[in-house]
């Protein structure tokens, strides 16, 4: 949850998760159940269920992953959590959700999730009448990951080229002088430092990020094309969600 928001809104994901746990979720007000084992593994809140849910995994403390089902209509405020389950095991999550009466689960019309097979299985078994909708943030994340994969491949190529040039200079008994670009970066430095520009939309670039992005696009047209496609996907998602 925090990781997705961090990528797309330039916020501190760790801080958001702490605030969510300590203030928004009501976590500290939860009472222990009679079954201590279940209290440690999951909590369900049937009273918070609604027709439009969201399911995702996040890390709340000490690196432990939790699967969280929330009521989208609560917009992350108090009483938004329908279930929180320690871990991501599909069978465990399904068992926890089935503690909610089927009559209530069958009122769910739509559930938003990511692309993982386990999440689809959980939704199919726990909310059989709900339509499953892929979270747009996960789709955008895949597009951004694809852009970064192109950048990383070019960086490996640059590292290999520089290594070969160093070896050649050594064999020829001359000093190797690394070539620097107009902003002072070497090519492999540009490809490493340019990663931050590729995560952001152009209007959020700093001056140095803009310079690096334009240099990368000039050197690698495939990287420019992939970036523009990812930004177009983001813009289309905004139009669908906000109607702008």
C-alpha positions in Angstrom: 0.0 0.0 0.0 2.6 2.5 1.1 5.0 1.5 -1.6 2.4 2.1 -4.3 1.6 5.5 -3.1 5.2 6.4 -2.6 6.0 5.6 -6.2 3.2 7.6 -7.7 2.7 10.6 -5.3 6.3 11.2 -4.1 5.5 10.7 -0.5 7.4 8.9 2.3 5.9 5.4 2.1 7.3 4.4 5.6 5.8 7.5 7.2 2.4 6.9 5.5 2.3 3.3 6.8 3.2 4.4 10.3 0.5 7.0 10.3 -2.0 4.5 8.8 -1.2 2.0 11.5 -1.2 4.4 14.4 -3.9 6.8 13.6 -6.1 5.8 10.6 -6.6 2.1 11.1 -7.5 2.1 14.8 -4.8 -0.6 15.2 -4.0 0.3 18.8 -7.6 0.1 19.8 -8.1 -3.5 18.7 -9.0 -5.8 21.5 -7.5 -9.3 21.8 -9.9 -12.1 20.9 -10.4 -15.2 23.0 -8.4 -17.2 20.5 -4.9 -15.8 20.9 -3.5 -17.6 17.9 -6.2 -16.1 15.6 -5.6 -12.7 17.2 -1.9 -13.0 16.1 -2.7 -14.3 12.6 -5.7 -12.2 11.5 -8.5 -9.8 12.5 -11.7 -9.4 10.6 -14.3 -6.6 11.0 -17.5 -7.7 9.2 -19.2 -4.4 10.2 -16.8 -2.5 7.9 -17.7 -4.5 4.7 -19.2 -2.7 1.8 -20.0 -3.2 -1.9 -16.6 -1.9 -3.1 -13.5 -3.4 -1.5 -9.7 -3.4 -2.1 -7.2 -6.0 -1.3 -3.4 -5.5 -1.1 -0.3 -6.6 0.8 1.9 -4.2 2.8 4.6 -4.2 5.4 3.5 -2.6 8.7 6.2 -3.5 11.1 9.6 -5.3 11.3 9.4 -6.2 7.6 6.4 -8.5 8.1 3.9 -8.7 5.2 0.2 -8.4 5.8 -2.7 -8.9 3.5 -5.3 -6.1 4.1 -8.9 -5.9 2.8 -10.4 -2.4 3.0 -13.7 -0.7 2.2 -13.0 1.8 -0.5 -15.9 4.0 0.4 -14.2 4.7 3.8 -11.3 6.3 1.9 -8.7 5.1 4.3 -10.3 6.7 7.4 -11.5 5.0 10.6 -13.4 1.7 10.2 -12.0 1.2 6.7 -10.4 -2.2 7.4 -12.5 -5.3 6.7 -9.7 -7.8 7.4 -5.9 -7.8 8.2 -4.0 -11.1 7.9 -0.4 -11.8 8.8 1.3 -13.1 5.6 0.2 -13.5 2.1 -0.7 -17.3 2.0 -3.9 -17.6 0.0 -5.4 -20.4 2.1 -4.8 -18.5 5.3 -6.4 -15.3 3.9 -9.3 -17.2 2.5 -9.9 -19.0 5.9 -9.8 -15.6 7.7 -12.2 -14.0 5.3 -14.6 -16.9 5.6 -15.1 -16.0 9.2 -17.3 -13.3 7.8 -20.8 -14.7 7.0 -21.3 -15.6 3.4 -24.4 -13.4 3.3 -22.2 -10.4 3.9 -19.4 -11.5 1.6 -22.0 -12.0 -1.2 -23.0 -8.3 -1.0 -19.6 -7.3 -2.3 -20.0 -6.1 -5.9 -16.4 -5.2 -6.8 -13.0 -5.8 -5.4 -9.8 -4.1 -6.6 -6.6 -6.1 -6.6 -3.2 -6.5 -8.1 -2.1 -9.0 -10.8 -0.9 -11.9 -8.6 -2.6 -15.2 -9.1 -3.0 -15.7 -5.3 -4.9 -12.5 -4.9 -7.3 -13.5 -7.7 -7.8 -16.9 -6.0 -8.5 -15.2 -2.7 -11.1 -12.9 -4.3 -12.7 -15.7 -6.3 -13.1 -18.0 -3.2 -14.0 -15.3 -0.6 -16.1 -13.0 -2.7 -17.6 -15.2 -5.5 -20.1 -12.6 -6.7 -17.8 -9.7 -6.9 -16.2 -8.4 -10.1 -12.4 -8.3 -10.0 -10.8 -5.0 -11.1 -7.0 -4.6 -11.5 -5.7 -1.7 -9.5 -4.5 1.0 -11.9 -1.4 1.7 -9.6 -0.2 -1.9 -10.2 -0.6 -1.6 -14.0 1.3 1.7 -13.9 4.0 0.1 -11.7 4.5 -2.6 -14.3 4.9 0.1 -17.0 7.5 2.0 -14.9 9.3 -1.3 -14.1 9.6 -1.9 -17.9 11.1 1.5 -18.4 13.6 0.8 -15.6 14.5 -2.5 -17.1 15.5 -0.8 -20.4 17.6 1.7 -18.4 19.3 -1.1 -16.5 20.1 -3.0 -19.6 21.7 0.1 -21.1 23.7 0.6 -17.9 25.1 -2.9 -18.0 26.1 -2.3 -21.6 27.8 0.9 -20.6 29.6 -0.9 -17.7 30.8 -3.6 -20.1 32.0 -1.1 -22.6 33.9 0.9 -20.0 35.5 -2.3 -18.6 36.7 -3.3 -22.1 38.1 0.1 -22.7 40.0 0.0 -19.4 41.4 -3.4 -20.2 42.5 -2.3 -23.7 44.2 0.8 -22.3 46.0 -1.4 -19.7 47.2 -3.8 -22.4 48.4 -0.9 -24.5 50.3 0.6 -21.6 48.4 3.9 -21.5 46.3 5.6 -18.9 42.6 5.2 -19.3 40.6 8.5 -19.1 36.9 8.1 -18.7 34.8 10.2 -20.9 32.5 12.6 -19.2 29.3 14.1 -20.6 28.2 17.8 -20.6 26.8 17.6 -17.0 29.9 15.9 -15.7 28.5 12.4 -15.4 30.1 9.4 -17.0 27.7 7.4 -19.2 27.2 4.7 -16.5 26.7 7.5 -13.9 24.1 9.1 -16.1 22.2 5.8 -16.4 22.4 5.2 -12.7 21.4 8.7 -11.6 18.8 9.1 -14.3 16.5 6.5 -12.6 14.8 9.1 -10.5 13.8 11.2 -13.5 12.1 8.1 -15.1 9.9 7.6 -12.0 8.4 11.1 -12.2 6.3 13.0 -14.6 8.1 15.8 -16.4 6.4 18.6 -14.4 8.0 17.2 -11.2 11.5 17.1 -12.5 14.2 19.2 -10.9 16.5 21.1 -13.2 19.2 18.4 -12.9 16.7 15.6 -13.4 15.3 17.3 -16.5 18.8 17.6 -17.9 19.6 13.9 -17.2 16.3 12.8 -18.7 16.8 14.8 -21.9 20.3 13.5 -22.2 19.1 9.9 -21.7 16.4 10.3 -24.3 18.9 11.7 -26.8 21.2 8.8 -26.3 18.6 6.1 -26.1 15.4 6.6 -28.2 14.0 3.3 -27.0 14.1 4.6 -23.4 12.3 7.8 -24.5 9.6 5.8 -26.3 9.0 3.5 -23.3 8.9 6.5 -20.9 6.4 8.4 -23.0 4.2 5.3 -23.2 4.3 5.0 -19.4 3.3 8.6 -19.0 0.5 8.2 -21.5 -0.8 5.3 -19.5 -0.7 7.4 -16.4 -2.6 10.3 -18.1 -5.3 7.9 -19.4 -5.7 6.4 -15.9 -6.2 9.9 -14.5 -8.8 10.7 -17.1 -10.7 7.5 -16.2 -10.6 8.1 -12.5 -11.1 11.9 -12.3 -12.7 12.6 -15.6 -10.2 15.3 -16.4 
